[in-house]
């Protein structure tokens, strides 16, 4: 087990450092830090977010809404409170991006935001709204303990702000083994085999895919994940890094090929997706996976955290399982993986913030979270026996066997793009049934901060 874990993190370390380097080339949009931004009180969770700053308590805003995600987070925070005496008031919201910006820029920030998008984190840092933690942690020790590159992912403008709390693996396709056995379907090893399997499913009277992109204020990120996974498989790591850095425009042959030749045949192909484009837009990303259990579809591409949205009592490896989203063999780029994560960043000078960062800078701090599932540790020497099930070890094997990997591209781009136009233009593109890609790509390129 130790050998497997070491290989897993070694591969992950190499890709994270490369993704971080590429993202550093982007320049976020500047917003005056004293600009008064009104808070939309209709936002989910808006009325529940405490204003930070009171010693002995911490208010934390995050984007986690799945039962397993939240259960793990609460378990880790409860252990922290028991050991430190500091009370945590945590709030999860599907409107994280809008609510986070409104609270921080509006002068009523929570103590800590858990950022799924480093690009948005960097926007707020550039506005002078975050508090660095260089004096709190020994960064040399943290680098030795954590996966290589993850510490540097939290550094911006030569100061340390973001502490990675969890990782997730995105390049997964979920399916029901009993259904595959019933119809004699084999796990595809290449993209071409996956498309052949999809056509066979249609011939058998089955719907290959369930997809849902609704995610409140973050609606559209599911589509960007598909494009990112395809870009890695089709054009490789160097082109992907250039894309993140805006050296490769959205309106480029590479991005066009990823969407038109590989995404579109699935998303807009006849009988490929349950309910077609209208249902894709109306279905929550967390509900889309339920189609596997309701005989609506055969496959669902989604990250490791989707396990938290499955029916209660679902046993991974029995009731449902996953396979690696396969390589595009004809491209010659090999088998990459896409990952994401959550960075804790302080937005007040509450003295209790330092204790939070000190506590969660150790591998042991994540054990209660790992015991709940849908979580991967950012630490090299995390005790894998603390994971909830063997599926997490299997996910580690997928990463270990990858030829290369990268952090989620939209999360690395400036917030105006990665958490803005990329999402919204993909929603517009889906609403048009895959028509007029020119407009979508042009609008994204024009939104890039100068």
Protein Blocks (a to p, Z undefined) as FASTA:
>chain_A
ZZmmmmmmmmmmmmmmmmmmmmmmpccddddfkbccdddfkbghklmpccehiehiacdd
dfbfbfklmmmmmmmmmmmmmmnopacdddddfklmmmmmmmmmnopacfbdcdfblklm
mmmmmnopaccfklmpcfklmmmmmcghjlmmmggehiafbdcfbdcdfbbcdddfklmm
mnopacdfbfklmmmmmmmmmmnopafbacdfbehjlgojlmmmmmmmmmmmmnojmlmm
mmmnopacfkbfklmmmmmmmmmmmmmgghkbghijmlmmmpcfklmmmmmmnopafbdc
ddfklmmmgcehiaghilpccddddddfknonojaddddddddddfbfcfklmmmmmmmm
cfklmmmmmmngpiacfbfklcfklpmblklmmmmmmmmmpmbdcddfklmmcfklmmmm
mmmmmmmmmmnnopakllmmmmmmmmpcZZ
